[in-house]
Amino acid sequence: MNSPRRNHKIIRTSTVALSLNVLLKGQLAFLNSVFEVIAVSGEGSDLQEVQEREKVAVREVTMSRTISVFKDLHSLWKLYRLFRKEKPVIIHSITPKAGLLTMLAGKLAGVPIRIHTFTGLIFPSKTGALQKLLISMDRLLCWAATNIYPEGNGVKNDLLKYKITKKQLKVIGNGNVNGIDTAYFDPSSISKETRNALRLKLGISANDFVFIFVGRIVADKGINELIAAFKSFDATYPCKLLLVGNFEQELDPVLPAVAEEIKENENIIHVGYQPNVRDFYAISDAFVFPSYREGFPNVVLQAGAMSLPSLVTDINGSNEIIIPGENGIIIPPKDVQALQNAMIEILRDKALYSRLQRHARLMISSRYEQPFVWNELVKEYNLLLSKKI
């Protein structure tokens, strides 16, 4: 890391405080040891938690996640006034609406370094007028920003493909906004007694091979395909499917038959949202993540750190974390047969499974440990500061 610059003020923004609290956990405290950091988002318990845990100053600016001209203009004005008052040298946003408002307000306020990180793109999966609107908003965001950082190379390629900006696009480190806490996500941190007790509680026998999915139980995560692939297994393969996450039927519902199958199939265990996913990884044998689109999925990093081979779809982020034949298997999205074949292969081929499991944790710790990611970000900040000051 370069020499400290505590006299420089940096403001990090997100639309809702949950993003700061979860996506940037630990990072803000690290940055605050080098710079003076202020965290900005909507109000709530998450913002208070950020203040208490990260030991940084916080400011409340409510931002609507949906398009609302009046509310957006009000938020823009509040951000502008905040930037004029605090006079940060860097502002850095990580979510779409906060990105647009932060970059515009920062440009109006004369903030010299205006950074946005694209953690995922919505418009590639949309069509028609909505897609055009979303593209226009991201182009406006990039126009107002001085520096654009895609979270991974897949996001970078989409920004180039849709001609969102002509500005330089740079992936920091090996990608991902925060890295992974490999000391926490460590299989050796969970005792055998804890594992056995949880498996017993969930009705998982010693002979069961456990596939685990962690995420929202929605169509966009490939749940329809996952259930279709799993329910066709015969008794030759004693296994369980562990689903960790909540249904979101009002936003992106799975098929009714799929919801019913999850409820009725005795080999499918749905435990809902769990604040501590580590124990559930610890009782599992392989991670399966057939999502349609991602930016750079943290759950794939978490599973790998817990020494789980991963079966993922060939999408942004997942195909950067997983190297086929090394720490997992990559299959086409929305392909039930390919997914089922991959699950059967990892069940049947013990040598393959052993190799993938042996490499899984090392592949994550060598590329995505948090200290590496955080130091790469500080290096980038210092590089930008050296050019501006």
C-alpha positions as CSV (number, residue, x, y, z in Angstrom):
1,M,0.0,0.0,0.0
2,N,1.2,3.5,-0.7
3,S,1.7,6.1,2.0
4,P,-1.5,7.1,3.9
5,R,-3.6,10.1,2.9
6,R,-5.8,10.6,5.9
7,N,-6.3,14.2,4.9
8,H,-8.3,13.1,1.8
9,K,-12.0,12.7,2.2
10,I,-13.9,9.9,0.4
11,I,-17.6,9.4,0.2
12,R,-19.0,5.9,-0.6
13,T,-22.7,5.8,-1.7
14,S,-25.3,3.1,-2.3
15,T,-29.0,3.4,-2.8
16,V,-29.9,1.4,0.3
17,A,-27.7,0.9,3.4
18,L,-27.9,-2.9,3.1
19,S,-25.5,-2.8,0.2
20,L,-22.9,-0.9,2.3
21,N,-23.5,-3.2,5.2
22,V,-23.3,-6.5,3.4
23,L,-21.4,-5.9,0.1
24,L,-18.7,-3.7,1.7
25,K,-18.5,-5.4,5.1
26,G,-15.0,-4.6,6.6
27,Q,-13.9,-2.6,3.6
28,L,-15.0,0.8,4.9
29,A,-13.2,0.4,8.2
30,F,-10.0,-0.5,6.2
31,L,-10.4,2.5,3.9
32,N,-11.0,4.7,6.9
33,S,-7.6,3.8,8.3
34,V,-6.1,5.4,5.2
35,F,-8.5,8.1,4.2
36,E,-11.4,9.9,5.9
37,V,-14.5,8.0,4.9
38,I,-18.2,8.9,4.9
39,A,-20.9,6.4,4.0
40,V,-24.1,7.7,2.4
41,S,-27.4,5.8,1.8
42,G,-31.0,5.7,2.8
43,E,-31.8,5.5,6.5
44,G,-32.3,2.4,8.5
45,S,-30.8,-0.1,10.9
46,D,-28.2,-1.1,8.3
47,L,-26.8,2.4,8.2
48,Q,-26.5,2.5,11.9
49,E,-24.7,-0.9,11.9
50,V,-22.3,0.4,9.3
51,Q,-21.5,3.4,11.5
52,E,-21.0,1.2,14.6
53,R,-19.0,-1.7,13.0
54,E,-16.9,0.2,10.4
55,K,-16.3,3.3,12.7
56,V,-17.0,5.7,9.8
57,A,-19.2,8.8,9.6
58,V,-22.6,8.2,7.9
59,R,-25.1,10.5,6.2
60,E,-28.7,9.8,5.3
61,V,-29.9,10.5,1.8
62,T,-33.0,8.6,0.8
63,M,-32.9,7.4,-2.8
64,S,-35.7,5.6,-4.6
65,R,-34.8,2.3,-6.2
66,T,-37.5,2.9,-8.9
67,I,-37.8,5.8,-11.3
68,S,-39.5,8.7,-9.6
69,V,-38.7,12.2,-11.1
70,F,-39.7,14.2,-8.1
71,K,-38.0,11.9,-5.5
72,D,-34.9,11.6,-7.7
73,L,-34.5,15.4,-8.1
74,H,-34.9,15.8,-4.3
75,S,-32.2,13.2,-3.7
76,L,-30.0,14.8,-6.3
77,W,-30.3,18.2,-4.6
78,K,-29.5,16.6,-1.2
79,L,-26.4,14.9,-2.6
80,Y,-25.2,18.1,-4.2
81,R,-25.6,20.0,-1.0
82,L,-23.7,17.3,0.9
83,F,-20.8,17.3,-1.5
84,R,-20.6,21.0,-1.5
85,K,-20.4,21.0,2.3
86,E,-18.0,18.0,2.8
87,K,-15.8,18.7,-0.2
88,P,-14.7,15.1,-0.8
89,V,-11.9,14.5,-3.3
90,I,-13.4,11.1,-4.3
91,I,-17.0,9.9,-4.4
92,H,-17.5,6.3,-5.2
93,S,-20.9,4.6,-5.8
94,I,-21.8,0.9,-6.2
95,T,-25.5,0.6,-7.1
96,P,-27.5,1.8,-10.1
97,K,-29.7,4.6,-8.8
98,A,-27.0,5.8,-6.3
99,G,-24.6,5.7,-9.2
100,L,-26.6,8.0,-11.4
101,L,-27.5,10.5,-8.7
102,T,-24.0,10.5,-7.1
103,M,-22.2,11.0,-10.4
104,L,-24.6,13.8,-11.5
105,A,-24.5,15.6,-8.1
106,G,-20.7,15.2,-7.9
107,K,-20.2,16.7,-11.4
108,L,-22.4,19.6,-10.5
109,A,-20.6,20.1,-7.2
110,G,-17.2,19.9,-8.8
111,V,-15.9,16.8,-7.1
112,P,-12.6,16.0,-8.8
113,I,-12.7,12.2,-8.8
114,R,-16.1,10.6,-9.5
115,I,-16.0,6.7,-9.5
116,H,-18.8,4.2,-10.2
117,T,-18.4,0.5,-9.9
118,F,-20.9,-1.6,-12.0
119,T,-21.6,-4.7,-9.9
120,G,-24.1,-6.0,-12.5
121,L,-26.1,-4.8,-15.4
122,I,-29.9,-5.0,-15.7
123,F,-30.4,-3.9,-19.3
124,P,-28.9,-7.0,-21.1
125,S,-31.8,-9.1,-19.8
126,K,-34.5,-6.5,-20.8
127,T,-36.0,-5.6,-24.2
128,G,-37.8,-2.7,-25.9
129,A,-38.4,0.7,-24.4
130,L,-37.3,-0.4,-20.9
131,Q,-33.9,-1.6,-22.2
132,K,-33.4,1.7,-24.1
133,L,-34.3,3.7,-21.0
134,L,-31.9,1.8,-18.8
135,I,-29.1,2.1,-21.3
136,S,-29.6,5.8,-21.5
137,M,-29.4,6.1,-17.7
138,D,-26.2,4.2,-17.6
139,R,-24.7,6.3,-20.4
140,L,-25.7,9.4,-18.5
141,L,-24.1,8.0,-15.4
142,C,-20.8,7.3,-17.3
143,W,-20.8,10.8,-18.8
144,A,-20.9,12.3,-15.4
145,A,-18.3,10.0,-13.9
146,T,-14.6,10.4,-14.3
147,N,-13.7,6.7,-13.8
148,I,-15.7,3.5,-14.4
149,Y,-14.9,0.2,-12.9
150,P,-16.7,-3.0,-13.9
151,E,-16.8,-5.6,-11.1
152,G,-15.6,-8.3,-13.5
153,N,-14.6,-8.9,-17.1
154,G,-18.1,-10.1,-18.0
155,V,-19.6,-6.8,-16.9
156,K,-16.8,-5.0,-18.8
157,N,-17.6,-6.8,-22.0
158,D,-21.3,-6.0,-21.8
159,L,-20.5,-2.3,-21.2
160,L,-18.4,-2.4,-24.4
161,K,-20.9,-4.4,-26.3
162,Y,-23.8,-2.0,-25.7
163,K,-21.5,1.0,-26.1
164,I,-22.3,2.5,-22.7
165,T,-19.1,4.6,-22.6
166,K,-15.9,5.4,-24.4
167,K,-14.1,5.9,-21.1
168,Q,-11.5,3.4,-20.0
169,L,-12.9,0.4,-18.2
170,K,-10.7,-1.2,-15.6
171,V,-11.3,-4.3,-13.4
172,I,-9.6,-3.8,-10.1
173,G,-7.5,-6.9,-9.0
174,N,-9.2,-10.1,-10.2
175,G,-12.7,-8.6,-9.9
176,N,-15.3,-8.5,-7.1
177,V,-16.0,-5.4,-5.0
178,N,-15.0,-6.8,-1.6
179,G,-13.3,-10.1,-1.8
180,I,-13.9,-13.0,0.6
181,D,-13.1,-13.4,4.3
182,T,-11.4,-16.7,4.0
183,A,-10.8,-16.8,7.8
184,Y,-14.5,-16.8,8.3
185,F,-15.5,-19.0,5.4
186,D,-13.2,-21.8,6.4
187,P,-14.5,-25.4,6.6
188,S,-12.1,-26.1,9.5
189,S,-14.0,-23.4,11.6
190,I,-17.0,-25.7,11.8
191,S,-16.8,-28.6,14.3
192,K,-17.8,-32.1,13.4
193,E,-20.3,-32.0,16.2
194,T,-22.0,-28.9,14.8
195,R,-22.1,-30.5,11.3
196,N,-23.6,-33.7,12.6
197,A,-26.2,-31.9,14.7
198,L,-27.3,-29.8,11.7
199,R,-27.5,-32.7,9.4
200,L,-29.5,-34.7,11.9
201,K,-31.9,-31.7,12.4
202,L,-32.5,-31.5,8.6
203,G,-32.9,-35.2,8.2
204,I,-29.7,-35.7,6.1
205,S,-28.2,-39.1,6.5
206,A,-24.5,-39.9,6.5
207,N,-24.7,-41.4,3.0
208,D,-26.5,-38.5,1.4
209,F,-24.6,-36.3,-1.0
210,V,-25.8,-32.7,-0.5
211,F,-26.1,-30.2,-3.3
212,I,-26.6,-26.7,-1.9
213,F,-28.0,-23.5,-3.5
214,V,-27.8,-20.2,-1.8
215,G,-29.7,-17.2,-3.1
216,R,-33.2,-15.9,-3.8
217,I,-35.7,-18.7,-4.8
218,V,-36.7,-17.0,-8.1
219,A,-36.8,-17.9,-11.7
220,D,-33.9,-15.7,-12.6
221,K,-31.6,-17.8,-10.4
222,G,-32.4,-20.9,-12.5
223,I,-34.5,-22.5,-9.8
224,N,-37.0,-23.9,-12.3
225,E,-34.2,-25.8,-14.1
226,L,-32.6,-26.9,-10.9
227,I,-35.7,-28.5,-9.5
228,A,-36.5,-30.1,-12.9
229,A,-32.9,-31.6,-13.0
230,F,-33.0,-32.8,-9.4
231,K,-36.4,-34.4,-9.3
232,S,-35.5,-36.8,-12.1
233,F,-32.7,-38.4,-10.1
234,D,-33.4,-42.1,-9.3
235,A,-32.6,-44.0,-6.2
236,T,-29.2,-44.9,-7.5
237,Y,-28.0,-41.5,-6.3
238,P,-28.9,-40.9,-2.6
239,C,-28.7,-37.2,-2.4
240,K,-30.4,-34.1,-1.0
241,L,-30.9,-30.6,-2.4
242,L,-30.6,-27.9,0.2
243,L,-32.1,-24.5,-0.7
244,V,-31.0,-21.5,1.4
245,G,-33.0,-18.4,0.6
246,N,-36.5,-16.9,0.4
247,F,-39.2,-17.1,-2.2
248,E,-39.9,-13.8,-4.0
249,Q,-43.1,-14.8,-5.7
250,E,-44.3,-11.2,-6.2
251,L,-41.2,-10.1,-8.2
252,D,-39.8,-13.2,-10.1
253,P,-41.9,-16.2,-9.2
254,V,-40.9,-19.8,-9.9
255,L,-43.4,-22.0,-11.7
256,P,-46.3,-23.1,-9.5
257,A,-45.3,-26.7,-10.1
258,V,-41.8,-26.0,-9.0
259,A,-43.0,-24.3,-5.8
260,E,-45.1,-27.4,-5.1
261,E,-42.2,-29.7,-5.8
262,I,-40.0,-27.9,-3.3
263,K,-42.7,-28.2,-0.7
264,E,-43.5,-31.9,-1.3
265,N,-40.3,-33.5,-2.3
266,E,-38.7,-35.1,0.8
267,N,-35.2,-34.9,-0.7
268,I,-35.5,-31.1,-1.2
269,I,-34.8,-29.2,2.0
270,H,-35.8,-25.5,2.0
271,V,-34.6,-23.6,5.1
272,G,-35.4,-20.0,3.9
273,Y,-33.1,-17.1,4.5
274,Q,-30.3,-17.8,6.9
275,P,-28.0,-15.0,8.4
276,N,-25.3,-17.6,8.9
277,V,-24.9,-19.6,5.7
278,R,-21.5,-20.9,6.7
279,D,-22.9,-23.9,8.6
280,F,-25.0,-24.9,5.7
281,Y,-22.1,-24.9,3.3
282,A,-20.2,-27.0,5.9
283,I,-22.8,-29.8,5.7
284,S,-22.9,-29.8,1.9
285,D,-20.8,-31.5,-0.8
286,A,-21.2,-29.4,-3.8
287,F,-22.6,-25.9,-4.7
288,V,-25.0,-25.5,-7.6
289,F,-25.8,-22.1,-9.0
290,P,-27.7,-22.1,-12.4
291,S,-28.4,-18.4,-12.4
292,Y,-29.3,-16.5,-15.7
293,R,-27.3,-13.4,-15.0
294,E,-24.9,-12.0,-12.3
295,G,-22.3,-9.4,-11.8
296,F,-19.8,-11.2,-9.7
297,P,-21.6,-13.6,-7.3
298,N,-20.3,-13.7,-3.7
299,V,-22.0,-17.0,-3.1
300,V,-19.7,-18.7,-5.6
301,L,-16.7,-17.2,-3.7
302,Q,-18.2,-18.3,-0.3
303,A,-18.8,-21.9,-1.5
304,G,-15.3,-22.2,-3.0
305,A,-13.7,-20.9,0.3
306,M,-15.7,-23.6,2.1
307,S,-14.0,-26.2,-0.2
308,L,-17.1,-26.9,-2.3
309,P,-16.8,-27.7,-6.0
310,S,-19.3,-25.5,-7.9
311,L,-21.6,-26.2,-10.8
312,V,-22.4,-22.8,-12.4
313,T,-23.8,-21.5,-15.6
314,D,-21.7,-19.7,-18.2
315,I,-22.5,-16.2,-17.2
316,N,-20.7,-13.0,-16.0
317,G,-18.7,-13.5,-12.8
318,S,-19.4,-17.2,-12.4
319,N,-17.3,-18.1,-15.4
320,E,-14.5,-15.9,-14.0
321,I,-14.4,-17.6,-10.6
322,I,-14.8,-21.2,-11.9
323,I,-12.2,-22.9,-14.1
324,P,-13.7,-26.0,-15.6
325,G,-11.9,-29.2,-14.3
326,E,-10.1,-27.2,-11.6
327,N,-12.7,-26.0,-9.1
328,G,-16.0,-26.7,-10.8
329,I,-18.1,-27.3,-13.9
330,I,-19.6,-24.7,-16.2
331,I,-22.8,-25.4,-18.1
332,P,-25.1,-23.4,-20.5
333,P,-27.9,-21.3,-18.8
334,K,-31.4,-22.6,-18.9
335,D,-30.3,-26.2,-19.9
336,V,-32.0,-28.8,-17.7
337,Q,-30.2,-31.7,-19.3
338,A,-26.8,-30.2,-19.1
339,L,-27.4,-29.3,-15.4
340,Q,-28.6,-32.8,-14.6
341,N,-25.6,-34.4,-16.4
342,A,-23.2,-32.2,-14.5
343,M,-24.8,-33.1,-11.1
344,I,-24.7,-36.8,-12.0
345,E,-21.1,-36.5,-13.2
346,I,-19.9,-35.0,-9.9
347,L,-21.9,-37.7,-8.0
348,R,-20.5,-40.6,-10.1
349,D,-16.9,-39.6,-10.8
350,K,-15.1,-39.7,-7.4
351,A,-11.7,-38.8,-8.9
352,L,-13.2,-35.7,-10.5
353,Y,-15.0,-34.7,-7.3
354,S,-11.8,-35.1,-5.3
355,R,-9.8,-32.9,-7.7
356,L,-12.4,-30.2,-7.7
357,Q,-12.7,-30.2,-4.0
358,R,-9.0,-30.2,-3.4
359,H,-8.5,-27.1,-5.6
360,A,-11.7,-25.2,-4.6
361,R,-10.5,-23.2,-1.6
362,L,-7.0,-22.5,-3.0
363,M,-8.5,-21.0,-6.2
364,I,-10.5,-18.5,-4.1
365,S,-7.9,-17.7,-1.4
366,S,-5.2,-17.1,-4.1
367,R,-7.3,-14.6,-6.0
368,Y,-10.0,-13.0,-3.9
369,E,-8.9,-12.7,-0.3
370,Q,-10.2,-9.4,1.2
371,P,-6.8,-7.8,2.1
372,F,-5.7,-8.2,-1.5
373,V,-8.9,-6.7,-2.9
374,W,-8.8,-3.8,-0.4
375,N,-5.2,-3.0,-1.0
376,E,-5.8,-3.0,-4.8
377,L,-8.6,-0.5,-4.3
378,V,-6.4,1.8,-2.1
379,K,-3.6,1.6,-4.8
380,E,-6.2,2.7,-7.4
381,Y,-7.4,5.6,-5.2
382,N,-3.8,6.7,-4.7
383,L,-3.1,6.5,-8.4
384,L,-6.1,8.7,-9.2
385,L,-5.1,11.1,-6.4
386,S,-1.6,11.4,-7.7
387,K,-2.9,12.5,-11.1
388,K,-5.4,15.0,-9.7
389,I,-3.4,16.6,-6.9
